[in-house]
């Protein structure tokens, strides 16, 4: 680490300090007082002791003596430079960065200071800032081999970052893990790279590895929202939904704008809305989470509305601006304004007939078609990932609730409405309880092609089959608005 980071101690004093320690001064200049001279000697003594401990690799003691030197003489660049080198050896790169930056602020020609600042930036994953530091060294000394090597390292990290970003969008998570492993060889203290690696490990199903990386970061920084999100993601995929939600909520407390955590929390809460989850969390906690997520959703939708306005303004200035159409169309999709999304994607496809644009248009058309039909999941009150048993239970509950016989004493208007709902519940159960029909429904295909004519659908047949046929079930009134169910 020492060679890579310029970790050697600066035994030679900076020019300013050397002048201050000179035994005599030109005539007419102010003489150092005995007290000031003594302080300078003490500072140099502390520095020399720090150098000795550094040479023995006792970096904690070296740090203590360099700190004493700085306290005694806070205007010496080499003291900050030496302490930066020591902190780097201790792996405390953020603190080292502050000292390195202070050293070059005091002496811009201090090569080792610039090298250390660059190495700290690189170790923390800021390759652009590191590059600027190494380029500054080369401006001062164009033959500096270490600066040239470190500059090449910084460029390598930038390249791995770029590749990883593209591969993440392609969902090539193995490639992203590979790139992050290579980048971390040069940036061992970069939490951002570690988090990206951990997230991809989780998405690859390698949960223990992902949790290990996230836990290591949380031991150092318990408020790291990204690490909390990854821990929650692993738990979610391992079906520990309640614990996952707790981590997502904690992540959002640390970073209210964390979009991934917000989305994951909403999905987890939606998938775990059964009574068991409420009992485990407590109604107060559940209500608090719901309020919090509602606020997050409002803020997110507000941002999408602003993005749509910005894209619209850009299109008014240039109606051939494809990127603006694509961005606005995606915002329309996110806000379920499918007709507007189809319109924008049609414009894009007419201008650039690529496979990608054709697929985007097709997806929007499917979502538009799905939005105009009955939402059978909503009718039954179940999630799209509901199991077969959950669908059956939901049908039983809704069918009994809306059965016409139960409302025989109601007004004609109410009877008609309940009969309609009863039929819809039967339709929903017929489709969602059949794997093939459910798959066609989920993909947006026409159910009529599968032999389903909902116009002639008789919900009573489904009800009788479900409850055991004629005579097996009846409703009897025992007073206005009161009913009890009798099974045969």
DRENPA-14498 format. One line per 4 residues: number of its first residue (from 1); their letters; for each residue x, y, z of C-alpha. Coordinates in pm, whole numbers, plus 50000, padded with zeros to 5 digits. Layout:
N
NUM	A	X/Y/Z | ...
***
This chain:
488
1	XXXX	50000/50000/50000 | 50282/50238/50081 | 50432/50233/49736 | 50097/50269/49563
5	XXXX	49982/50555/49779 | 50304/50747/49826 | 50307/50610/50179 | 50671/50693/50257
9	XXXX	50721/50957/50521 | 50838/51304/50421 | 51153/51332/50631 | 51270/51649/50456
13	XXXX	51083/51950/50582 | 50875/52167/50354 | 51060/52482/50234 | 50852/52716/50448
17	XXXX	50928/52522/50764 | 51298/52500/50677 | 51318/52878/50644 | 51144/52927/50975
21	XXXX	51396/52699/51142 | 51700/52884/50996 | 51945/53007/51261 | 51955/53366/51137
25	XXXX	51751/53614/50933 | 51828/53905/50705 | 51874/54233/50874 | 51547/54410/50948
29	XXXX	51334/54091/50953 | 51152/53973/51262 | 51343/53722/51473 | 51175/53406/51598
33	XXXX	51114/53418/51971 | 51272/53150/52185 | 50924/53015/52250 | 50842/52985/51877
37	XXXX	51175/52823/51804 | 51115/52576/52084 | 50772/52492/51946 | 50926/52426/51603
41	XXXX	51187/52198/51756 | 50916/52010/51948 | 50713/51966/51629 | 51017/51831/51443
45	XXXX	51089/51596/51731 | 50732/51463/51720 | 50764/51417/51346 | 51091/51224/51379
49	XXXX	50933/50997/51642 | 50637/50947/51410 | 50877/50852/51130 | 51041/50595/51355
53	XXXX	50711/50431/51447 | 50604/50442/51081 | 50922/50258/50983 | 50836/49991/51244
57	XXXX	50483/49971/51094 | 50333/50085/51423 | 50092/50313/51243 | 49873/50395/51541
61	XXXX	50168/50541/51735 | 50294/50712/51419 | 49952/50872/51381 | 49962/50997/51741
65	XXXX	50302/51165/51699 | 50216/51322/51363 | 49905/51463/51527 | 50123/51611/51806
69	XXXX	50346/51766/51538 | 50042/51921/51367 | 49906/52052/51697 | 50242/52214/51770
73	XXXX	50291/52351/51418 | 49967/52346/51213 | 50113/52526/50908 | 50353/52257/50787
77	XXXX	50244/52065/50475 | 50473/51767/50536 | 50315/51694/50875 | 49971/51659/50715
81	XXXX	50127/51458/50434 | 50285/51213/50679 | 49964/51172/50875 | 49776/51113/50549
85	XXXX	50023/50835/50461 | 49971/50677/50803 | 49593/50693/50780 | 49613/50527/50439
89	XXXX	49811/50241/50589 | 49536/50210/50853 | 49272/50196/50578 | 49113/50522/50693
93	XXXX	49102/50675/50346 | 48839/50944/50408 | 49039/51093/50693 | 49357/51054/50490
97	XXXX	49194/51241/50203 | 49129/51542/50428 | 49492/51556/50541 | 49624/51512/50186
101	XXXX	49401/51792/50060 | 49517/52016/50345 | 49880/51947/50258 | 49840/52057/49894
105	XXXX	49635/52360/49994 | 49934/52470/50197 | 50187/52378/49929 | 50058/52322/49575
109	XXXX	50402/52196/49463 | 50393/51913/49719 | 50406/51610/49485 | 50350/51345/49748
113	XXXX	50049/51537/49874 | 49889/51529/49529 | 49976/51162/49490 | 49819/51076/49823
117	XXXX	49508/51278/49751 | 49472/51097/49419 | 49527/50757/49576 | 49264/50831/49842
121	XXXX	49014/50938/49578 | 49086/50623/49380 | 49060/50395/49684 | 48721/50552/49761
125	XXXX	48604/50498/49402 | 48621/50856/49271 | 48837/50785/48967 | 48765/51120/48799
129	XXXX	48894/51320/49097 | 49191/51084/49124 | 49279/51143/48760 | 49290/51519/48815
133	XXXX	49533/51474/49106 | 49768/51248/48909 | 49756/51484/48612 | 49858/51768/48845
137	XXXX	50162/51566/48954 | 50256/51512/48590 | 50226/51885/48529 | 50480/51939/48806
141	XXXX	50696/51641/48710 | 50617/51494/48368 | 50853/51200/48427 | 50686/51087/48749
145	XXXX	50635/50713/48687 | 50411/50657/48989 | 50168/50928/48881 | 50152/50784/48531
149	XXXX	50082/50435/48664 | 49814/50559/48902 | 49656/50761/48620 | 49635/50441/48414
153	XXXX	49476/50266/48713 | 49215/50543/48743 | 49131/50513/48374 | 49094/50136/48415
157	XXXX	48846/50186/48697 | 48645/50432/48488 | 48629/50177/48209 | 48505/49902/48443
161	XXXX	48240/50143/48577 | 48118/50215/48227 | 48100/49848/48131 | 47921/49759/48455
165	XXXX	47659/50029/48399 | 47579/49896/48053 | 47573/49533/48166 | 47346/49614/48461
169	XXXX	47092/49758/48218 | 47125/49438/48014 | 47073/49238/48336 | 47406/49063/48281
173	XXXX	47470/49054/48656 | 47760/48809/48639 | 47949/49051/48416 | 47878/49335/48660
177	XXXX	48017/49130/48951 | 48330/49060/48746 | 48378/49431/48666 | 48326/49535/49028
181	XXXX	48576/49277/49150 | 48834/49418/48909 | 48753/49778/49005 | 48777/49698/49376
185	XXXX	49136/49586/49325 | 49215/49955/49273 | 48935/50097/49490 | 48921/49869/49797
189	XXXX	48735/50124/50013 | 48460/50207/49762 | 48122/50128/49917 | 47944/50210/49592
193	XXXX	48126/49935/49403 | 48070/49688/49686 | 47699/49766/49699 | 47657/49721/49323
197	XXXX	47837/49389/49348 | 47619/49283/49642 | 47298/49380/49464 | 47396/49174/49160
201	XXXX	47490/48879/49381 | 47142/48898/49534 | 46981/48910/49191 | 47186/48603/49095
205	XXXX	47053/48418/49400 | 47386/48421/49582 | 47229/48556/49901 | 47497/48463/50160
209	XXXX	47766/48642/49959 | 47547/48947/49905 | 47453/48967/50273 | 47816/48933/50375
213	XXXX	47919/49232/50163 | 47627/49443/50288 | 47690/49347/50651 | 48058/49444/50623
217	XXXX	47955/49790/50509 | 47692/49825/50781 | 47951/49741/51046 | 48144/50045/50926
221	XXXX	47843/50265/50850 | 47514/50154/51005 | 47329/50434/50823 | 47423/50323/50470
225	XXXX	47085/50310/50294 | 47214/50110/49998 | 47351/49836/50223 | 47023/49826/50417
229	XXXX	46837/49790/50087 | 47055/49497/49978 | 47003/49321/50312 | 46629/49364/50264
233	XXXX	46649/49241/49904 | 46820/48919/50013 | 46561/48859/50283 | 46279/48927/50037
237	XXXX	46407/48667/49792 | 46447/48422/50080 | 46075/48476/50166 | 46151/48653/50495
241	XXXX	45911/48930/50394 | 45852/49085/50735 | 46224/49122/50804 | 46280/49249/50450
245	XXXX	46023/49526/50501 | 46199/49634/50819 | 46526/49681/50630 | 46353/49865/50345
249	XXXX	46187/50100/50593 | 46519/50162/50768 | 46681/50239/50431 | 46407/50492/50356
253	XXXX	46454/50655/50694 | 46820/50706/50609 | 46749/50815/50249 | 46385/50916/50183
257	XXXX	46450/50943/49807 | 46588/50587/49774 | 46374/50476/49479 | 46468/50107/49488
261	XXXX	46394/50075/49858 | 46063/50258/49816 | 45954/50032/49530 | 46069/49717/49710
265	XXXX	45886/49822/50025 | 45561/49881/49837 | 45587/49543/49663 | 45670/49366/49990
269	XXXX	45385/49533/50176 | 45142/49451/49898 | 45250/49088/49896 | 45232/49064/50274
273	XXXX	44904/49239/50350 | 44752/48934/50513 | 44648/48938/50877 | 44961/48752/50987
277	XXXX	45183/49033/50872 | 44970/49293/51044 | 44977/49099/51369 | 45354/49056/51348
281	XXXX	45420/49423/51282 | 45144/49581/51486 | 44872/49802/51341 | 45054/50121/51443
285	XXXX	45365/50023/51250 | 45166/49914/50945 | 44973/50242/50938 | 45294/50439/50973
289	XXXX	45453/50252/50684 | 45147/50295/50464 | 45144/50670/50529 | 45514/50691/50460
293	XXXX	45492/50495/50134 | 45191/50696/50021 | 45393/51014/50066 | 45684/50861/49873
297	XXXX	45451/50761/49591 | 45307/51111/49574 | 45656/51259/49552 | 45754/51008/49285
301	XXXX	45445/51083/49077 | 45513/51454/49115 | 45861/51401/48973 | 45716/51204/48682
305	XXXX	45469/51484/48609 | 45757/51732/48608 | 45954/51507/48373 | 45657/51488/48136
309	XXXX	45634/51868/48133 | 46007/51900/48062 | 45987/51651/47775 | 45682/51828/47632
313	XXXX	45871/52159/47637 | 46168/51998/47461 | 45940/51849/47194 | 45779/52188/47130
317	XXXX	46125/52325/47055 | 46219/52026/46838 | 45947/51780/46736 | 46211/51538/46602
321	XXXX	46380/51496/46943 | 46346/51117/46977 | 46498/51095/47325 | 46234/51335/47459
325	XXXX	45955/51121/47311 | 46107/50806/47460 | 46149/50963/47802 | 45796/51104/47803
329	XXXX	45652/50771/47686 | 45823/50591/47973 | 45682/50844/48219 | 45337/50788/48072
333	XXXX	45385/50413/48121 | 45492/50466/48482 | 45181/50675/48549 | 44955/50429/48359
337	XXXX	44866/50685/48089 | 44890/50414/47824 | 44710/50591/47539 | 44960/50878/47557
341	XXXX	45246/50630/47580 | 45126/50447/47266 | 45101/50777/47081 | 45461/50870/47167
345	XXXX	45599/50525/47086 | 45416/50530/46752 | 45585/50862/46673 | 45924/50714/46765
349	XXXX	45871/50398/46559 | 45758/50598/46257 | 46081/50797/46277 | 46321/50514/46364
353	XXXX	46194/50166/46276 | 46422/49966/46505 | 46343/49634/46679 | 46378/49803/47015
357	XXXX	46127/50077/46930 | 45887/49821/46784 | 45898/49621/47106 | 45840/49931/47318
361	XXXX	45534/50016/47109 | 45405/49659/47135 | 45447/49659/47514 | 45257/49987/47544
365	XXXX	44976/49857/47322 | 44945/49544/47538 | 44927/49751/47857 | 44666/49979/47699
369	XXXX	44458/49679/47602 | 44490/49532/47951 | 44390/49862/48111 | 44058/49869/47923
373	XXXX	43938/49528/48036 | 43815/49409/48374 | 44079/49375/48644 | 44003/49027/48771
377	XXXX	44267/49049/49041 | 44101/49361/49178 | 43757/49202/49156 | 43871/48909/49373
381	XXXX	44087/49132/49590 | 44407/48930/49540 | 44763/49004/49433 | 44886/48908/49086
385	XXXX	45113/48653/49250 | 44831/48498/49454 | 44841/48122/49498 | 44566/47881/49392
389	XXXX	44442/47853/49752 | 44435/48231/49793 | 44227/48263/49475 | 43981/47999/49599
393	XXXX	43947/48166/49939 | 43893/48504/49774 | 43625/48362/49544 | 43444/48196/49835
397	XXXX	43436/48524/50026 | 43328/48745/49734 | 43076/48498/49592 | 42898/48468/49925
401	XXXX	42908/48845/49968 | 42744/48922/49630 | 42516/48619/49574 | 42173/48742/49451
405	XXXX	41982/48531/49705 | 42153/48716/49985 | 42011/49046/49857 | 41660/48928/49769
409	XXXX	41509/49174/50012 | 41702/49474/49880 | 41586/49735/49628 | 41581/49651/49258
413	XXXX	41879/49879/49198 | 42091/49710/49465 | 41987/49365/49344 | 42098/49451/48993
417	XXXX	42432/49584/49114 | 42499/49280/49334 | 42404/49043/49053 | 42656/49219/48829
421	XXXX	42929/49187/49092 | 42841/48820/49149 | 42886/48752/48778 | 43218/48937/48768
425	XXXX	43345/48737/49066 | 43256/48417/48879 | 43432/48540/48565 | 43741/48630/48765
429	XXXX	43754/48290/48934 | 43703/48107/48604 | 43999/48285/48446 | 44241/48303/48737
433	XXXX	44185/47944/48857 | 44278/47805/48515 | 44658/47827/48454 | 44624/47855/48075
437	XXXX	44352/48118/48085 | 44539/48305/48357 | 44856/48310/48147 | 44665/48443/47845
441	XXXX	44498/48706/48062 | 44828/48815/48218 | 44992/48848/47876 | 44705/49063/47745
445	XXXX	44576/48811/47489 | 44213/48784/47382 | 44028/48533/47598 | 43770/48481/47324
449	XXXX	44038/48299/47124 | 44049/48046/47407 | 43678/47972/47381 | 43568/48207/47660
453	XXXX	43259/48411/47576 | 43192/48619/47886 | 42873/48758/47739 | 42701/48419/47781
457	XXXX	42872/48339/48110 | 42651/48189/48388 | 42805/48259/48730 | 42557/48027/48904
461	XXXX	42715/47723/48742 | 43052/47814/48891 | 42893/47879/49230 | 42710/47545/49232
465	XXXX	43021/47357/49125 | 43228/47528/49391 | 42978/47473/49676 | 42876/47119/49585
469	XXXX	42584/47148/49344 | 42206/47212/49383 | 42068/47182/49731 | 42407/47191/49889
473	XXXX	42385/47554/49993 | 42116/47813/50065 | 42067/48160/50208 | 41792/48223/50461
477	XXXX	41686/48555/50602 | 41631/48600/50975 | 41532/48961/50972 | 41605/49275/50771
481	XXXX	41965/49276/50658 | 42050/48960/50855 | 42139/48630/50686 | 42287/48299/50779
485	XXXX	42432/48033/50550 | 42310/47674/50554 | 42520/47394/50402 | 42364/47058/50308
***
